[in-house]
Amino acid sequence: MTAIVIGAFIAAVIYGIFATTSYAGRVASQSRFKQPLYMDIMRYTTPSIIGHNFIVCFCLVAIAYIQYAILGYPFSIPFLALIWGISVGAIGSSVGDVHYGGEREFQNREFGCGLNTALSGRIVRRAESGLRNSIDNVWFCAKFGGPATGIGLGLTVFFSSWPTTIWGYTWKAMVVGVIILAVMTIMNRLVEIQVKNAYGPYKEDKEEKEAVSVAHTH
């Protein structure tokens, strides 16, 4: 347990260095757009990021320890922690970063669009409620992206652990896992259809339909 605490502390410090240099470096490298560097983020948001990273690292290694020492997983603790770390990164990118607005601080892209480095420099100066700056993006991401990532990770841990905990490494656990995956895929598709019906089709689909209709007209 002491090793877990020490390791999580070291990881949090390193992550704090990365968070500070990435924020300051990004704003400084885009200085031609005259975006200010907010010291409030350095003094208040960055320590919160470090604290949350400590919690994440501690929980991930603790989960790996429980799976290895108590549940009897055949993999070592470092390997399990590595797998969960990769999972957190993937969940954070696919779930949490959506709430960052697609890097809208430095790329003029619609919400939910993919990122293209070639578009860097098309600065967004105004947003739905006025001017947009770095502190607004960080606040929005911390408020919505963090909890969304946590919920995604928690569901992943739950749905990936309880079948093997109940049935062990048997064909029953594999069948239950496949069923869970199929149900979640169907639910994701239903949610996507509902959102498209409520807010309209994707931009690409709309443009394709308009092009087809114009071709038929001519």
N, C-alpha and C positions, 0 to 999 in steps of 0.2 A: 504493500500500500504506500509506503514511503517513496519507493521508486516511482510509482505512478504519479505522485504529487510532484516530485522533483522533475520528472520528465515533462509533465504538463506545464510546469512553470517555465522551463527552458524553451519549450515550443511556443508558449505565449509571448515570451520576450522577443524571440526571433520573428514571430508573426507581427508583433508591434512595430519592429524595425521595417519590415516589408510594407506594412500599411502606411507608415509615415512617409517613407521614400516614394511609394507609388503615388500617393496623393500629391505631395509637394512636387515631385518630378513631373507629373502629368500637367499640373497647372502651370509650372514654370516653362515646360516645353511648348505650351500653347499660349505663351504670353502675348503673342500678336493679337489675340482676341480680347486681351485686357480683362480676363477673368481674375478676380481677386483671390488671394490665398488667405483663407480664413483661419486665424489662430484659434478660434473657438473649436474647430474640428480637432486641432492638435491637442488642445487642453481638455476637452470633454469627450468628444466622440472617439478619439483614438484610445484613451484608457478603457472605455467601454468595450471597444473591439478586442483589446487585449484580455479583459476579464472574460468575455464570452468565449474567446479562443481557449482560455484555460479550462473553462467548463467543458467545452467540446472535446478537447484532448483527454481530459480526465475521464469523461464518460465513455469515450471510444475505447480507451485502454481497459477501463473497468469492465465494459461489455466483453471485450476479448478475453479478459481473465475469467469472467464468469462462464463464458462458453467453453473455455479450455479446462478449467479446474473443477467446475461444478457440473456442467452439462456434458462434459466428455467429448468435445469436438476433437477430431483427429489432427487438427492443424495447430501450429504453435501460436503463442500469444503475439509475437511480432507480425506474423503473417496475417492473422485475423485483424489486428489493428490496422495493418496496411490496407486490407480489403475494405474495412469500414471507412478509412480515410479517403480512399478513392471514391467510395459511395457518397460520402459527404460532399466531396468536390463536384461530383456529377449532379447530385440533387441540388446543390447550391447554384450551379450554372443553369440547370433546366427549370428550376422552380423559383429560387430566390432572386436571381438576377433579372427575371422578367419584370420585377417591380422597380428595377433601376431605370426603366424606361428606355432600354436599348441604347445605353450610352448617349442619351440625348443631350448631354452637356456639350459634347464635342462633335456629334454627328446628327445631322438633320434627318432623322429617320422616324417613321411612324411607330407608334407603340406596338411592340411585339415583332417588329421586323428583324431580320438577321443583320449581323454587323459586317461591314465591308471596310477594310482599312483604307481602301482607295477613296472612300468618302470622308475620311478624317479631315477636318478643316471646314466643313459646312456647318459652321457654328450655329447653335440654337440660342438665340438671345431672348426670345419670348416664349412663354408657356401659357397654359390654360388660364392661370390666375395671375399673370403678370410676367415679370422678369424671371428668368431661370438662371440659377447659379449653382455652384458646387455644393453649398451647404444644404440647399433644397433637395438635391438628388440624394445626398448621404442620409438625410433625415427620412426621406420617403422609403429608401431601401432598408434602413434599419428598422423602421416601423412595420413594414409589410413583408419585406424579403426575409428577414430573420425568422419570424414566426412561421412563415410558409415553409422555409427550409427545415425548421424543427419538426413541423407536423409531417413533412415528407419523410424525414429520417426516421421518426418514431413509427410511422406506418410500415416503413421498409423493415425495420428491426422486428416489429411484431409479426408481420405476415411471413417473414423469412425464417423465423425462429420457432414459432409454436408448432408447426407440423412435425419438425424433427424432434422437438422436445416431447411430444406426445407419442409419436409412432417410431421415433428413432430414424436411422438411415435405412428405411425400407421402401418398398414400392408404394405403400399407402401414402407416405409423406410426399413422394414425388407426384403422385396423382393429385393430391390436395394442392400442391404448389402449382401445378399446371391449371387446375380449376380456378385458383385465385388469380393467376395471370390472365386467364381468358375473361373472367368476370370484370377485372379492372380495365382491360382493353375495351370491352363493350361499353362500360360506363364512361370511359374517356371519349369514345366516339359519340355517345349520346349527348354528353355535355357540349362537345364541339358543334354538333348539329343544332342544339338549342341556342348556343351563342351566335352562330351564323344566322339563324332565323330571327334572332332578336336584334342584332346589330348589323346585319347585312353580310354579304359574302366577302371573302378575302379580296384584296385589291387585284391580285393576279387573276382570280376567277372572273371578277367583274370586267376587267379589261379584255379577257379572252372572249367572254360572251358578247361584249360590244363589238369586237372585231368580227366575230362570226355573223352577228346580225347585220353589220355593214356590208360584209361580203355577200350575204344572201340578198340584200337590198339591191346591190349593183348587179 
